[in-house]
Amino acid sequence: MERLPVASDPALRAVESQRRQLASRPDDAKLRLDIAERYFALAMAQGDPRYVGYATSTLAPLETTAAGDSRYWLVRGQLQQYGHDFAGALASLKRASELEPTAVDPVAWRAAIHMVQARYALAAAECDQLARMAQPLFAQACTAYVRGTTGQLIPAYDLLSKAVAAEKDVPPELMLWVQTRLAEMAVRLQRWGDAERHYRVALAQGITDQFLLGSFADFLLQRERAPEVLQLLAGWERSDILLLRLALAGRAAKDPGVAGWERQLRERFQAAAQRGDRLHEQEAARWALEIENDPARALEHARSNYTRQKEPRDAEMLLRAALAAKQPAAAQAALEWWKESGYEDPVLAALALKLGAAR
């Protein structure tokens, strides 16, 4: 049994203290919501799904007593989206907004879910709503994210770059999110120096964020800088997403730890398959393709993943797996998305060309 690092993690110590309080105050709804929020934040930061389980069990007793609490529906929606129950999450987040029309978070999370599902008009509408209720940079970042995904990459990058440069006292969480988005756009524009600068600014915010770490690791792998990935992700084996990057970097750098990382990945993905857990199928597809050299299995995971998630990286994984498995027809849904969205990325364009597609 693995022991969670409570002693060394202030966030975990705080939530454990609250759990002890809850034992003597089980009917304290506010405390339950505080704990669930903290666990969800830990899951997002560290990529450990156990925290979502803890949050869900903490929240469960409120189902019949918190129907009129906007915060309950927000946390419930966040947990549902983590588990890929996007329809349920959207319903919960809608209820949160009905109870508190001026709340920003339910709107922002709905925009994020629509982006995951490639429903760009709906995401843009949520961004427009944010423009009327949120900090200007927050709304501008939302809009730039949509535009940058739908054929307006350079204008979106320029707009967001100018917007963040003009702001003072940007909250660290928002700065991290904006700089990560800018970094990913710069990568697609092949502005490597700008991309790294954005990643470094995001990291300098001092906030643990597994999405940022994974994105920067992918950038470093793309630039053939595997040893730096090993330094960046040292000690991050508990996250499946980051463990995959460790294994890829370890293989490229011929690190002695690679065998152990690959074994851990194999055991985790096999266990997930036995449980019917599909949370990390995109990573499972990449593992099967790049580490196990099993294109057929990679395509199976990528196709299953694409039925639920349609972000650009999901489409890229499906294109790569279909190409490796020599089954171009299996990538038709991703190719149609690429044509219709106007998404600009030389990597995806090259894959589409190899698969015989053209805009």
C-alpha positions as CSV (number, residue, x, y, z in Angstrom):
1,M,0.0,0.0,0.0
2,E,1.4,3.4,-0.9
3,R,1.3,6.1,1.8
4,L,0.4,9.6,0.6
5,P,3.0,12.2,1.4
6,V,1.0,14.1,4.1
7,A,4.0,15.1,6.2
8,S,5.8,16.9,3.3
9,D,2.8,18.5,1.6
10,P,1.2,21.5,3.3
11,A,-2.0,21.1,1.2
12,L,-2.4,17.6,2.3
13,R,-1.7,18.5,5.9
14,A,-4.5,21.1,5.7
15,V,-7.1,18.8,4.3
16,E,-6.2,16.0,6.8
17,S,-6.7,18.5,9.6
18,Q,-10.1,19.3,8.2
19,R,-11.0,15.6,7.9
20,R,-10.3,15.2,11.6
21,Q,-12.6,18.1,12.3
22,L,-15.3,16.5,10.1
23,A,-15.3,13.4,12.3
24,S,-16.7,15.4,15.1
25,R,-18.9,17.6,12.9
26,P,-20.3,15.3,10.2
27,D,-23.3,17.6,9.5
28,D,-21.1,20.7,8.7
29,A,-21.9,21.2,5.1
30,K,-19.5,24.1,4.6
31,L,-16.6,22.0,6.0
32,R,-17.6,19.1,3.7
33,L,-17.5,21.5,0.7
34,D,-14.1,22.9,1.8
35,I,-12.6,19.4,2.0
36,A,-14.1,18.3,-1.4
37,E,-12.7,21.5,-3.0
38,R,-9.2,20.9,-1.5
39,Y,-9.2,17.3,-2.7
40,F,-10.3,18.3,-6.2
41,A,-7.5,20.9,-6.3
42,L,-5.0,18.2,-5.3
43,A,-6.3,15.9,-8.0
44,M,-5.9,18.6,-10.6
45,A,-2.5,19.6,-9.4
46,Q,-1.0,16.2,-8.9
47,G,-2.9,13.9,-11.3
48,D,-3.8,11.4,-8.5
49,P,-7.4,10.2,-9.1
50,R,-7.6,9.0,-5.5
51,Y,-8.2,12.5,-4.4
52,V,-11.3,12.7,-6.6
53,G,-12.5,9.5,-4.9
54,Y,-12.0,11.2,-1.5
55,A,-13.8,14.4,-2.7
56,T,-16.7,12.4,-4.0
57,S,-17.2,10.4,-0.8
58,T,-17.0,13.6,1.2
59,L,-19.5,15.3,-0.9
60,A,-22.0,12.4,-1.2
61,P,-23.9,13.1,2.1
62,L,-24.9,16.6,0.8
63,E,-26.8,15.2,-2.2
64,T,-30.2,15.5,-0.4
65,T,-29.5,18.6,1.8
66,A,-27.5,21.0,-0.5
67,A,-29.8,21.2,-3.5
68,G,-30.0,25.0,-3.1
69,D,-26.3,25.6,-2.7
70,S,-24.5,26.9,-5.8
71,R,-21.1,25.8,-4.4
72,Y,-22.3,22.2,-4.0
73,W,-23.3,22.1,-7.7
74,L,-20.0,23.7,-8.8
75,V,-17.9,21.1,-6.9
76,R,-20.1,18.3,-8.1
77,G,-19.7,19.5,-11.7
78,Q,-16.0,19.7,-11.4
79,L,-15.8,16.1,-10.1
80,Q,-18.1,14.9,-12.8
81,Q,-16.0,16.4,-15.5
82,Y,-12.9,14.8,-14.0
83,G,-14.6,11.5,-14.5
84,H,-15.5,12.4,-18.1
85,D,-19.3,12.6,-17.2
86,F,-19.5,15.7,-19.3
87,A,-23.3,15.7,-19.7
88,G,-23.7,15.4,-15.9
89,A,-21.1,18.1,-15.3
90,L,-22.8,20.6,-17.6
91,A,-26.1,20.0,-15.9
92,S,-24.6,20.5,-12.5
93,L,-22.7,23.7,-13.6
94,K,-25.9,25.0,-15.2
95,R,-27.7,24.5,-11.8
96,A,-24.8,26.3,-10.1
97,S,-25.3,29.4,-12.4
98,E,-29.0,29.3,-11.9
99,L,-28.5,29.6,-8.1
100,E,-25.8,32.2,-8.4
101,P,-26.0,34.0,-11.7
102,T,-22.9,36.2,-11.1
103,A,-20.6,33.3,-10.3
104,V,-17.6,33.1,-12.7
105,D,-16.4,29.5,-12.1
106,P,-19.4,27.6,-13.4
107,V,-19.3,29.5,-16.7
108,A,-15.5,29.0,-17.0
109,W,-15.8,25.3,-16.4
110,R,-18.6,25.0,-19.0
111,A,-16.4,26.7,-21.5
112,A,-13.6,24.3,-20.7
113,I,-15.9,21.3,-21.2
114,H,-17.2,22.6,-24.5
115,M,-13.6,22.9,-25.7
116,V,-12.8,19.3,-24.7
117,Q,-15.8,18.2,-26.8
118,A,-15.0,20.5,-29.7
119,R,-18.2,22.5,-29.4
120,Y,-16.5,25.8,-30.2
121,A,-19.6,28.0,-30.7
122,L,-20.9,27.0,-27.3
123,A,-17.5,27.6,-25.7
124,A,-17.3,31.1,-27.4
125,A,-20.8,31.9,-26.0
126,E,-19.5,31.1,-22.5
127,C,-16.5,33.3,-23.1
128,D,-18.8,36.1,-24.1
129,Q,-20.7,35.7,-20.9
130,L,-17.4,35.8,-18.9
131,A,-16.6,39.2,-20.6
132,R,-19.6,40.6,-18.8
133,M,-18.8,39.2,-15.3
134,A,-15.1,38.3,-15.0
135,Q,-11.7,40.0,-14.9
136,P,-10.9,41.2,-18.4
137,L,-7.8,39.1,-18.8
138,F,-9.7,36.0,-17.8
139,A,-12.4,36.5,-20.5
140,Q,-9.8,37.5,-23.1
141,A,-7.9,34.3,-22.4
142,C,-11.0,32.3,-22.8
143,T,-11.8,33.9,-26.2
144,A,-8.2,33.6,-27.4
145,Y,-8.2,29.9,-26.5
146,V,-11.3,29.4,-28.7
147,R,-10.0,31.5,-31.6
148,G,-6.6,29.9,-31.5
149,T,-8.3,26.5,-31.9
150,T,-10.5,27.6,-34.8
151,G,-8.2,29.0,-37.5
152,Q,-7.1,32.3,-35.9
153,L,-3.9,31.2,-34.3
154,I,-1.7,34.3,-34.9
155,P,-4.4,36.9,-34.0
156,A,-5.2,34.9,-30.9
157,Y,-1.6,34.6,-29.8
158,D,-1.0,38.3,-30.5
159,L,-4.2,39.4,-28.7
160,L,-3.5,37.4,-25.6
161,S,0.2,38.4,-25.5
162,K,-0.7,42.1,-25.5
163,A,-3.5,41.6,-23.0
164,V,-1.3,39.9,-20.4
165,A,1.5,42.4,-20.9
166,A,-0.9,45.2,-20.2
167,E,-2.2,43.8,-17.0
168,K,-0.7,44.4,-13.5
169,D,-1.0,42.2,-10.5
170,V,-2.3,39.1,-12.4
171,P,-3.3,36.3,-9.9
172,P,-0.7,33.5,-10.1
173,E,-3.3,30.9,-11.1
174,L,-4.5,33.0,-14.0
175,M,-1.0,33.8,-15.1
176,L,-0.1,30.1,-15.1
177,W,-3.1,29.3,-17.3
178,V,-2.5,32.2,-19.7
179,Q,1.2,31.5,-20.1
180,T,0.6,27.8,-20.7
181,R,-1.9,28.6,-23.4
182,L,0.5,31.1,-25.0
183,A,3.3,28.5,-24.8
184,E,1.3,25.9,-26.6
185,M,0.3,28.4,-29.3
186,A,3.9,29.4,-29.7
187,V,4.8,25.8,-30.2
188,R,2.3,25.5,-33.0
189,L,3.8,28.6,-34.6
190,Q,7.3,27.1,-34.2
191,R,8.4,30.0,-32.1
192,W,10.5,27.9,-29.9
193,G,12.2,30.6,-27.9
194,D,8.8,32.3,-27.1
195,A,7.3,29.0,-26.2
196,E,10.1,28.3,-23.6
197,R,9.8,31.8,-22.2
198,H,6.1,31.3,-21.6
199,Y,6.6,28.0,-20.0
200,R,9.3,29.4,-17.7
201,V,7.0,32.3,-16.6
202,A,4.2,29.7,-15.9
203,L,6.6,27.6,-13.8
204,A,7.8,30.7,-12.0
205,Q,4.3,31.2,-10.5
206,G,5.3,28.5,-8.0
207,I,2.0,26.5,-8.4
208,T,2.0,22.7,-8.8
209,D,0.2,21.9,-11.9
210,Q,0.5,18.5,-13.7
211,F,-1.0,19.9,-16.9
212,L,1.8,22.5,-17.1
213,L,4.4,19.9,-16.3
214,G,3.2,17.5,-18.9
215,S,2.9,20.2,-21.6
216,F,6.4,21.5,-20.9
217,A,7.8,18.0,-20.8
218,D,6.2,17.3,-24.3
219,F,7.9,20.5,-25.5
220,L,11.3,19.4,-24.2
221,L,10.8,15.9,-25.7
222,Q,9.9,17.4,-29.1
223,R,13.1,19.5,-28.9
224,E,15.1,16.4,-28.0
225,R,16.0,17.5,-24.5
226,A,15.1,14.4,-22.7
227,P,17.6,14.9,-19.8
228,E,15.8,18.1,-18.9
229,V,12.5,16.2,-18.7
230,L,14.0,13.8,-16.2
231,Q,15.0,16.8,-14.0
232,L,11.6,18.5,-14.4
233,L,9.6,15.4,-13.5
234,A,11.8,13.9,-10.8
235,G,9.6,12.3,-8.2
236,W,6.4,12.5,-10.2
237,E,5.8,8.8,-10.7
238,R,2.4,8.9,-8.9
239,S,0.8,10.7,-11.9
240,D,0.1,8.4,-14.8
241,I,0.4,11.4,-17.2
242,L,3.8,12.4,-15.9
243,L,5.1,8.9,-15.5
244,L,4.5,8.4,-19.2
245,R,6.7,11.4,-19.9
246,L,9.4,10.1,-17.5
247,A,9.4,6.8,-19.3
248,L,9.6,8.4,-22.8
249,A,12.4,10.7,-21.6
250,G,14.2,7.8,-19.8
251,R,14.2,5.8,-23.0
252,A,15.5,8.7,-25.1
253,A,18.2,9.5,-22.5
254,K,19.0,5.8,-21.8
255,D,18.4,6.4,-18.1
256,P,18.7,3.3,-15.8
257,G,15.3,4.1,-14.3
258,V,13.4,3.5,-17.6
259,A,12.7,-0.2,-17.0
260,G,11.0,0.6,-13.7
261,W,8.9,3.4,-15.1
262,E,7.9,1.2,-18.1
263,R,6.9,-1.6,-15.7
264,Q,4.8,0.8,-13.5
265,L,3.0,2.1,-16.6
266,R,2.3,-1.4,-17.9
267,E,0.9,-2.5,-14.5
268,R,-1.3,0.7,-14.2
269,F,-2.7,0.5,-17.6
270,Q,-3.4,-3.2,-17.3
271,A,-5.2,-2.6,-14.0
272,A,-7.2,0.3,-15.5
273,A,-8.3,-1.9,-18.3
274,Q,-9.5,-4.6,-15.9
275,R,-11.4,-2.0,-13.9
276,G,-12.9,-0.5,-17.1
277,D,-11.2,2.8,-16.1
278,R,-10.9,5.1,-19.2
279,L,-9.7,8.3,-17.6
280,H,-6.2,8.2,-19.2
281,E,-6.9,6.4,-22.5
282,Q,-5.0,9.1,-24.5
283,E,-1.9,8.3,-22.4
284,A,-2.6,4.6,-22.7
285,A,-2.6,5.0,-26.5
286,R,0.7,6.8,-26.5
287,W,2.2,4.2,-24.2
288,A,1.0,1.4,-26.5
289,L,2.4,3.1,-29.5
290,E,5.7,4.6,-28.3
291,I,6.7,2.2,-25.6
292,E,5.0,-1.1,-26.3
293,N,5.2,-0.8,-30.1
294,D,1.7,-2.1,-30.4
295,P,-0.2,0.1,-33.0
296,A,-3.3,-2.0,-32.9
297,R,-3.7,-1.6,-29.2
298,A,-2.8,2.1,-29.5
299,L,-5.5,2.6,-32.1
300,E,-8.1,0.8,-29.9
301,H,-7.3,3.2,-27.0
302,A,-7.2,6.3,-29.2
303,R,-10.5,5.5,-30.9
304,S,-12.2,4.9,-27.6
305,N,-10.8,8.0,-26.1
306,Y,-11.9,10.1,-29.1
307,T,-15.6,9.2,-28.5
308,R,-15.4,11.2,-25.3
309,Q,-12.6,13.8,-25.7
310,K,-11.9,15.7,-28.8
311,E,-9.2,18.1,-27.9
312,P,-6.4,18.6,-30.5
313,R,-4.0,16.2,-28.7
314,D,-6.8,13.5,-28.7
315,A,-7.1,14.0,-32.5
316,E,-3.3,13.9,-32.9
317,M,-3.1,10.6,-31.0
318,L,-5.9,9.1,-33.2
319,L,-4.1,10.2,-36.4
320,R,-0.8,8.8,-35.2
321,A,-2.2,5.5,-34.1
322,A,-4.2,5.1,-37.4
323,L,-1.2,5.8,-39.4
324,A,1.0,3.4,-37.5
325,A,-1.7,0.7,-37.7
326,K,-2.1,1.3,-41.4
327,Q,-5.8,1.9,-40.9
328,P,-6.4,5.4,-42.3
329,A,-10.2,5.1,-42.2
330,A,-10.1,4.7,-38.4
331,A,-9.0,8.4,-38.2
332,Q,-11.8,9.8,-40.2
333,A,-13.5,11.5,-37.3
334,A,-10.3,13.3,-36.4
335,L,-9.6,14.3,-40.0
336,E,-13.1,15.7,-40.3
337,W,-12.5,17.7,-37.1
338,W,-9.2,19.0,-38.5
339,K,-10.8,20.2,-41.7
340,E,-13.9,21.8,-40.1
341,S,-12.2,23.5,-37.2
342,G,-9.4,25.2,-39.1
343,Y,-7.0,24.1,-36.4
344,E,-3.4,25.2,-37.3
345,D,-0.6,22.9,-36.4
346,P,2.2,21.7,-38.7
347,V,2.4,18.4,-36.8
348,L,-1.3,17.6,-37.4
349,A,-1.1,18.9,-41.0
350,A,1.8,16.5,-41.7
351,L,-0.1,13.6,-40.2
352,A,-3.2,14.4,-42.3
353,L,-1.2,14.6,-45.4
354,K,0.3,11.2,-44.7
355,L,-3.2,9.8,-44.3
356,G,-4.2,11.2,-47.6
357,A,-6.4,14.1,-46.4
358,A,-6.3,17.7,-47.5
359,R,-8.2,20.8,-46.6
